[in-house]
Amino acid sequence: MTKKITNPEILAIRAAADVDPACGRVWVGLDVGLKSTSVCVLDRDGKVVHQVSMKTHPTEIGRYLAKNFASNVAVVGMETGAMSAHLADGLRRQGYQVAVMDALQVHRVLSLKRNKTDTNDARGIAEITRTGRDYLTEVYVKSAACYEVRAQLIMRHRLVQQRLANENMIRGLLRVYGGRVEPGAKSSATYRERVVEQLLIIQDHEGLNLRPRILPVLDLCERLQVDAERIETELEALAAANPICRRFMAVPGIGAITALSFFTAIEEPSRFRRADDVAAYLGLTPRVYQSGESLTHGKISKMGNRLTRTHMVNAATVLLSATKTFSSLKDWGVRLAKKVGFNKAKVAVARKLAVILFGMWRDGTHFQFKSETVEPHRQMMQAARA
């Protein structure tokens, strides 16, 4: 049996909604925790209607809102976090409008309060949702399919990092005994042969048998590489099946991993007004500080997705140093590297690549190796669609 509502504030807001739906609208703030979530509900005047703590689950929160406030919930607000995507997706499926705001910006607003508690944070988030959404960045929540691909990219990246860390650890241990593993091994089998060779040399010269300690780590490196290659094969198949990623991979330096990383980082190109906004979204544009007569351009902001930014910079490095095909982009990057250095040039090329990939995606065009053919090709594609 459903428990009867006795809270006078909730009853008053429901009665006001029966008379005029605009008077009964409420704004909800969620301070999300791993196990429990603090909920604060404000009316249109900013007064607290109800505060409660409940289990962090969209069904529990949705049931509470539906029972107490019917269809009068204007917006449900929360900050970005580990559970925000799951909660936002679940609440949206129940018909609620959800605003997910940048956690760093929300933290700066909430830091004005003297006491930091979950209850105060929930009320602050509700107040931001009611009045301050125009001043804070609202975060786009990606689809479940997009997160699945992102999870594969992250797992592959972690496996590669762990293998490299273990290999570097082995190199460091062998140097203590005078061993030196030659760099440049392209496979774990080649690396294993070089390490075993050094182990035998150390045993002959020093009389130390390090194989019982080193060989298990080498086995782990091989397993990590096998798992990383398996995930990479799956990602290559996904990229080959995606027509947009196939066009991305026609760009010099862009492989399946970078194409999927960029595709899943953006997912919906229509949410960007300009192509330059994509570079800023990925943290590839310089910070700007202006005060009075001073105007300073600093290093890149590094604000967006770190993994995708790394992939874009790696692609720019390959474009500048490994590709043999001529392109106006490479020519520009090489000339820039001579002026400002390779490290700054590769970041600038990565920024250009992000803009180019977004333009190809938005306009349905293909990569042009010469800059003078870009505009005619775009006009031709627009005419074909018309």
Secondary structure, DSSP 8 states (H G I E B T S, - for coil): -------HHHHHHHHHHHH-TTTT-EEEEEEE-SSEEEEEEE-TTS-EEEEEEEES-HHHHHHHHHHHHTT-EEEEEEE-STTHHHHHHHHHHTT--EEEE-HHHHHHHHTTSSS--HHHHHHHHHHHHHH-TTTS-B-----HHHHHHHHHHHHHHHHHHHHHHHHHHHHHHHHHTT----S---SHHHHHHHHHHHHHHHHHHH----HHHHHHHHHHHHHHHHHHHHHHHHHHHHHHH-HHHHHHTTSTT--HHHHHHHHHHHS-GGG-SSTHHHHHHTT-SEEEEEETTEEEEEEE---S-HHHHHHHHHHHHHHHHT--S--HHHHHHHHHHHHH-HHHHHHHHHHHHHHHHHHHHHHT----SSGGGHHHHHHHHHHHH-
